[in-house]
Amino acid sequence: MAADKKELIRGAAIRVIARCGFHDATTDLISSEAGVSVGTLYNYFSSKKHILQYIFSVEHARRAEYFSQVVAQQTLRPLEKIEAILRFHFESLAQNPETARLMYRERYLRHQFATTDETSSPLSRYLIEVLATAKQQGELRQHDPELIGIMLAGGVEEMMNHYGQEPLANEHRLRNAAAEIVALLDVGIRAESRSKQQ
């Protein structure tokens, strides 16, 4: 019951912050959207900042859980893992436009409000892990996994800067983004011997 109420408030806060922005969203607006009293909201969250921290934390945990499952799959090749990770990320944004809008609008607050274990992006962390393993196994040519992983994650963030404000209008582009990025990577960093075998 308590968890349901907390999720109800989180969902309402996403809608209000996506619509108004963090600074103009008030606890009155959020509690009204959730259909609860302001006092009830404060039973679960100490402040508006705490609500936003929780929203970021939930999104961070969802991605980290899925990405870790993908990375652990032995049957997937490195580029397939990267595509699965990116596809989940982009489809999550396309399916949840208000969350995407919030993540876009409040992206600079994410680092300010993040807890210690959330300061690094799960996207860059798992991309780096996949790239490093692939390099060790000779699946990809010699490269700097950290540099390429951060570059990919930065490119994804720049896409959100461009498309995040209106994710529904760009849904088709977001849904195809993972395949487009992996096709580019396939040409650019696949190991020479692998390229000739294909």
PASE-324067 format. One record per residue (C-alpha): x, y, z; residue in three letters. Coordinates in steps of 0.001 Angstrom, whole numbers, always signed. Layout:
REM PASE-324067
+---------+---------+---------+---------+
:    east :   north :      up : residuo :
+---------+---------+---------+---------+
:       X :       Y :       Z :     Ala :
...
+---------+---------+---------+---------+
//
This chain:
REM PASE-324067
+---------+---------+---------+---------+
:    east :   north :      up : residuo :
+---------+---------+---------+---------+
:      +0 :      +0 :      +0 :     Met :
:   +2747 :   +2467 :    +984 :     Ala :
:   +4785 :   +1506 :   -2103 :     Ala :
:   +1708 :   +2053 :   -4292 :     Asp :
:   +1166 :   +5535 :   -2834 :     Lys :
:   +4842 :   +6397 :   -3337 :     Lys :
:   +4612 :   +5279 :   -6984 :     Glu :
:   +1393 :   +7257 :   -7399 :     Leu :
:   +3199 :  +10394 :   -6218 :     Ile :
:   +6212 :   +9605 :   -8436 :     Arg :
:   +3964 :   +9268 :  -11508 :     Gly :
:   +2162 :  +12506 :  -10689 :     Ala :
:   +5468 :  +14313 :  -10149 :     Ala :
:   +6732 :  +13118 :  -13541 :     Ile :
:   +3649 :  +14555 :  -15241 :     Arg :
:   +3785 :  +17872 :  -13374 :     Val :
:   +7546 :  +18399 :  -13750 :     Ile :
:   +7418 :  +17414 :  -17430 :     Ala :
:   +4652 :  +19983 :  -17930 :     Arg :
:   +5868 :  +22836 :  -15696 :     Cys :
:   +9565 :  +22233 :  -15124 :     Gly :
:  +11130 :  +21458 :  -11751 :     Phe :
:  +11293 :  +25035 :  -10477 :     His :
:   +7623 :  +25791 :  -11255 :     Asp :
:   +6329 :  +22427 :  -10047 :     Ala :
:   +5096 :  +22739 :   -6477 :     Thr :
:   +4268 :  +20083 :   -3922 :     Thr :
:    +672 :  +21414 :   -4050 :     Asp :
:    +513 :  +20743 :   -7800 :     Leu :
:   +2090 :  +17309 :   -7416 :     Ile :
:    -174 :  +16239 :   -4558 :     Ser :
:   -3233 :  +17515 :   -6432 :     Ser :
:   -2186 :  +15569 :   -9553 :     Glu :
:   -1706 :  +12452 :   -7400 :     Ala :
:   -5045 :  +12927 :   -5629 :     Gly :
:   -3430 :  +13001 :   -2194 :     Val :
:   -2976 :  +15691 :    +430 :     Ser :
:    +279 :  +17624 :    +730 :     Val :
:    +693 :  +16036 :   +4177 :     Gly :
:    +499 :  +12571 :   +2617 :     Thr :
:   +3141 :  +13573 :     +48 :     Leu :
:   +5445 :  +14638 :   +2896 :     Tyr :
:   +4986 :  +11225 :   +4531 :     Asn :
:   +6935 :   +9793 :   +1580 :     Tyr :
:   +9178 :  +12648 :    +441 :     Phe :
:  +10890 :  +15328 :   +2497 :     Ser :
:  +11013 :  +17826 :    -371 :     Ser :
:  +10473 :  +18417 :   -4064 :     Lys :
:  +14196 :  +17738 :   -4545 :     Lys :
:  +13753 :  +14358 :   -2831 :     His :
:  +10946 :  +13499 :   -5292 :     Ile :
:  +13154 :  +14330 :   -8278 :     Leu :
:  +16015 :  +12319 :   -6760 :     Gln :
:  +13660 :   +9360 :   -6459 :     Tyr :
:  +12500 :   +9706 :  -10082 :     Ile :
:  +16114 :   +9707 :  -11303 :     Phe :
:  +16966 :   +6832 :   -8971 :     Ser :
:  +14124 :   +4649 :  -10297 :     Val :
:  +15098 :   +5342 :  -13917 :     Glu :
:  +18762 :   +4675 :  -13108 :     His :
:  +17922 :   +1351 :  -11413 :     Ala :
:  +15603 :    +205 :  -14244 :     Arg :
:  +18295 :    +748 :  -16837 :     Arg :
:  +21101 :    -728 :  -14726 :     Ala :
:  +19069 :   -3896 :  -14059 :     Glu :
:  +18236 :   -4438 :  -17733 :     Tyr :
:  +21724 :   -3523 :  -18976 :     Phe :
:  +23378 :   -5950 :  -16534 :     Ser :
:  +21111 :   -8766 :  -17784 :     Gln :
:  +22074 :   -8013 :  -21390 :     Val :
:  +25791 :   -7877 :  -20601 :     Val :
:  +25561 :  -11263 :  -18831 :     Ala :
:  +24011 :  -13017 :  -21863 :     Gln :
:  +26671 :  -15297 :  -23337 :     Gln :
:  +24750 :  -15939 :  -26570 :     Thr :
:  +24833 :  -12319 :  -27743 :     Leu :
:  +27776 :  -10889 :  -29669 :     Arg :
:  +29137 :   -7498 :  -28502 :     Pro :
:  +27345 :   -5380 :  -31107 :     Leu :
:  +24094 :   -7252 :  -30386 :     Glu :
:  +24511 :   -6374 :  -26701 :     Lys :
:  +25129 :   -2731 :  -27559 :     Ile :
:  +22060 :   -2688 :  -29798 :     Glu :
:  +19904 :   -4287 :  -27079 :     Ala :
:  +21108 :   -1752 :  -24498 :     Ile :
:  +20474 :   +1205 :  -26813 :     Leu :
:  +17123 :    -151 :  -28004 :     Arg :
:  +15865 :    -494 :  -24427 :     Phe :
:  +17010 :   +3044 :  -23647 :     His :
:  +15373 :   +4620 :  -26703 :     Phe :
:  +12174 :   +2554 :  -26513 :     Glu :
:  +11779 :   +3440 :  -22835 :     Ser :
:  +11889 :   +7106 :  -23790 :     Leu :
:   +9474 :   +6646 :  -26722 :     Ala :
:   +7003 :   +4700 :  -24550 :     Gln :
:   +7193 :   +7175 :  -21661 :     Asn :
:   +7194 :  +10627 :  -23264 :     Pro :
:   +6588 :  +12498 :  -20001 :     Glu :
:   +9546 :  +10772 :  -18372 :     Thr :
:  +11638 :  +11531 :  -21465 :     Ala :
:  +10601 :  +15184 :  -21327 :     Arg :
:  +11462 :  +15366 :  -17614 :     Leu :
:  +14846 :  +13677 :  -18151 :     Met :
:  +15559 :  +16132 :  -20962 :     Tyr :
:  +14395 :  +19259 :  -19135 :     Arg :
:  +16041 :  +18440 :  -15825 :     Glu :
:  +19183 :  +16680 :  -17101 :     Arg :
:  +21487 :  +19206 :  -15422 :     Tyr :
:  +19847 :  +18643 :  -12046 :     Leu :
:  +20374 :  +14875 :  -12362 :     Arg :
:  +24078 :  +15151 :  -11509 :     His :
:  +23425 :  +17696 :   -8776 :     Gln :
:  +20809 :  +15472 :   -7093 :     Phe :
:  +22352 :  +12051 :   -7799 :     Ala :
:  +23389 :   +9789 :   -4944 :     Thr :
:  +27034 :   +8704 :   -4828 :     Thr :
:  +26478 :   +5439 :   -6751 :     Asp :
:  +24427 :   +7212 :   -9430 :     Glu :
:  +26958 :   +9826 :  -10499 :     Thr :
:  +28025 :   +7770 :  -13523 :     Ser :
:  +25513 :   +6940 :  -16213 :     Ser :
:  +24510 :   +3265 :  -16349 :     Pro :
:  +24466 :   +3645 :  -20134 :     Leu :
:  +28145 :   +4634 :  -20427 :     Ser :
:  +29206 :   +2163 :  -17705 :     Arg :
:  +27679 :    -868 :  -19450 :     Tyr :
:  +28711 :    +242 :  -22940 :     Leu :
:  +32314 :    +499 :  -21685 :     Ile :
:  +32055 :   -2968 :  -20139 :     Glu :
:  +30781 :   -4539 :  -23382 :     Val :
:  +33413 :   -2776 :  -25479 :     Leu :
:  +36260 :   -3756 :  -23122 :     Ala :
:  +35219 :   -7421 :  -23122 :     Thr :
:  +34844 :   -7424 :  -26906 :     Ala :
:  +38311 :   -5926 :  -27297 :     Lys :
:  +39827 :   -8596 :  -25021 :     Gln :
:  +38116 :  -11353 :  -27008 :     Gln :
:  +39251 :   -9936 :  -30356 :     Gly :
:  +35676 :   -9232 :  -31476 :     Glu :
:  +36457 :   -5561 :  -32077 :     Leu :
:  +39625 :   -3894 :  -33292 :     Arg :
:  +42030 :   -2284 :  -30839 :     Gln :
:  +40302 :    +759 :  -29400 :     His :
:  +39876 :   +2653 :  -26145 :     Asp :
:  +36660 :   +1189 :  -24638 :     Pro :
:  +36228 :   +4050 :  -22186 :     Glu :
:  +36597 :   +6704 :  -24870 :     Leu :
:  +34206 :   +4948 :  -27293 :     Ile :
:  +31675 :   +4162 :  -24524 :     Gly :
:  +31608 :   +7743 :  -23287 :     Ile :
:  +31394 :   +9027 :  -26864 :     Met :
:  +28404 :   +6756 :  -27544 :     Leu :
:  +26662 :   +7769 :  -24312 :     Ala :
:  +27375 :  +11431 :  -25096 :     Gly :
:  +25878 :  +10978 :  -28566 :     Gly :
:  +22773 :   +9458 :  -27008 :     Val :
:  +22525 :  +12405 :  -24608 :     Glu :
:  +22846 :  +14835 :  -27518 :     Glu :
:  +20030 :  +12973 :  -29293 :     Met :
:  +17923 :  +13550 :  -26191 :     Met :
:  +18808 :  +17242 :  -26295 :     Asn :
:  +17501 :  +17262 :  -29850 :     His :
:  +14522 :  +14875 :  -29646 :     Tyr :
:  +13734 :  +14682 :  -25915 :     Gly :
:  +11391 :  +17640 :  -25802 :     Gln :
:   +8988 :  +15936 :  -28229 :     Glu :
:   +9683 :  +12181 :  -28031 :     Pro :
:   +6329 :  +11195 :  -29529 :     Leu :
:   +6925 :  +13320 :  -32620 :     Ala :
:  +10275 :  +11577 :  -33013 :     Asn :
:   +9173 :   +8080 :  -31968 :     Glu :
:  +10110 :   +6457 :  -35306 :     His :
:  +13573 :   +8005 :  -35205 :     Arg :
:  +14097 :   +6937 :  -31577 :     Leu :
:  +12960 :   +3370 :  -32316 :     Arg :
:  +15449 :   +3085 :  -35202 :     Asn :
:  +18322 :   +4841 :  -33455 :     Ala :
:  +19888 :   +1708 :  -31909 :     Ala :
:  +20139 :     -82 :  -35259 :     Ala :
:  +21555 :   +3042 :  -36943 :     Glu :
:  +24236 :   +3490 :  -34272 :     Ile :
:  +25233 :    -197 :  -34318 :     Val :
:  +25431 :    -219 :  -38132 :     Ala :
:  +27885 :   +2674 :  -37898 :     Leu :
:  +29896 :    +913 :  -35168 :     Leu :
:  +29929 :   -2319 :  -37147 :     Asp :
:  +31797 :    -606 :  -39959 :     Val :
:  +34024 :   +1430 :  -37689 :     Gly :
:  +35320 :    -820 :  -34912 :     Ile :
:  +34751 :   -4440 :  -35886 :     Arg :
:  +37983 :   -6428 :  -35918 :     Ala :
:  +39526 :   -6829 :  -39398 :     Glu :
:  +39407 :  -10631 :  -39347 :     Ser :
:  +35741 :  -10549 :  -38348 :     Arg :
:  +34932 :   -8097 :  -41156 :     Ser :
:  +36440 :  -10449 :  -43738 :     Lys :
:  +34528 :  -13452 :  -42356 :     Gln :
:  +31148 :  -11701 :  -42754 :     Gln :
+---------+---------+---------+---------+
//
